[in-house]
Amino acid sequence: MSRFYVNPNPSFKRAAKLISDITNANEAQITTTTDHEYSDGDIVRIIVPNIYGMKRINNLSGKIKVTGAQTFTIDINTTTFNTFSIPAPLPWYVNATAQVLPVGEITANLGAATENI
């Protein structure tokens, strides 16, 4: 059986990252397991399998504000959601991990397309 793991050293820097924590807050704070390298205004989708508890956030997208190398807030209110927790050890039948996927960015942040390589 294979598990899905996110590459910790992607060639495209705004890559998917594993989630280690999500707070219950008006603007949820998300912590990643490695430096996320995202920018203010990036739009991300949150993937959280049911076993992690906070299943209501699964597949929701929002705009982020970077608060640290491994943390950012997202404009999703999670105050009424169940608490996020990583089961330890992961059961054998869990085939996915909690992760954040970048899906867009504010065009004012776009820089890569302006350099001719």
N, C-alpha and C positions, 0 to 999 in steps of 0.2 A: 504494500500500500504506500502511495506517495503522499506527501504533504506539500502544500504550497508555501514556499518561503520567498521573501522579498530579497533581492540582491542588495547587499549593504553598500556596494560600490558601483552604482549604475553609471553608464556612459551619459545618459540624459539625466541631469541633476534633479529635475523636478519629478522624481520617481515615486512609486508607491513606497510607503514606510509602514512598519509594524507599529501597532499601538500598545503602549504599556499601561495607560490610564486615561480615563475620561471622567471629569468631575460633573457633579450635579449642580448646575448653575444657570443663571439667565443667559449667559454666553459661556458655553461649556469650554473648559480648558482641556486640550488633548496633549498628551505626552507621548512621544515616539521613542523607540528603543535606540535609534541612532539619530545623528543630526539630520534634520529634514531638508534644509536648504531651500525652504519656501520663502515667498515674499508677501508682504502685506497686500491684500486684495486678491491673492490666488483663490480660486474656487476649487474645493475638494469634495469628494464623496467619501462617506464613512461606511465601511463594511464591518459589521459586527455579527458574527454567528450567534444564534440564540443562547448557546451555552455560556456566553460571557455576561449574561444578565441584562444588559442595556439594549434589548432587542428593538426597541422603538426607534433608536437612532440609525438602525441598519438602512442603508441606501439613501440616507438624507444627504443633501449637498448644502454647502454654505460658503460664504466668503470668510477668509481668515485674517487675523491680526497676529503677527509674530510677537511672542513675548520672550523667547529664548531660543537657543540652538536646537533644543529638543521639545519645545512647547509652543503652542499657539492657542488663541481662542477662536471660536467659530460662532457665527451668528445663529446658533441653534439653542433654544431654551430646553434644558434637560432637567429642570427642577422637579418635574413630576415623573421622570423616567426611573426605572429600577437602577440600582447601583451597578456600575461596571466592575467586574472582577475576573481575573484570569484564573481558570481552574488549574490546579497544580496537583499532580501532573495532568496534562491534557489527556482525556480519554482516547483510547485507540480509534474510536469512530469519528473523532473530530478531524475533518480533512481540510480545514481552513483556519486562518488566524485573523484576529482583528487587525484591520489595516486602513490606511488613509490613501486615497487615490486622487492625484491632481487631475482635474477635468477642464480647467480653464484659468484665465488670468485677465486682469484688467489691462486693456491695451496700452495704457500709459506705462505699464511695467515691462512691456515687450522690448527686449533688447537683442536677442539672438538673431532675429531676422534682419536686423539693420547692418550686420557685418557680412561682407561678401567673403566667403572662404573658398 
